[in-house]
């Protein structure tokens, strides 16, 4: 996963999303699930209809929540990449070169993914040429560099790679096809490489949610049956 490859803090800096808060929420949700399960176990073990009724009510709420998550996930899964792109675009425009944490994280992404800028190929205004629109470019104080050092291939001549006289084109964008390329420079944007896995992760998440929903429905029906049996004074076998 992206967070595994680059670290949670780096991905949070790049996207502007605090993944640690997401992790804490999931830990809290897991803890709550254990507590709820204990109510179900206690209700079944002691034939306590109140515990079982409470367990049934919570599980019913969870069923509704899981259904809502599945519906929303199907409705918006194709928009994940677009939303992530907008977040990264905003971060890159405002923070690259001014926020050291974001700059370090984005440089690491560009080096590891061997990309430069936001999206598109060498002929795009938003790949390596994107930096001409950023605060980093306007704050260079005459350095006359079009791209950061992290856009240059490992072991290459950095000065030659990023100098305006070495890049294509020197003045106008987009690049005219057929123009000689700067082979020292990563020319493809990073966004596609960052967001392509999102579709796969979304599909897996939806599958896991559906499986969890089915288990939750079974547990809900079972708790309802137990509660009804206890209320009628019937014996049951767990």
Order of alpha helices (4+ residues) and beta strands (2+ residues): alpha-alpha-alpha-alpha-alpha-alpha-alpha-alpha-alpha
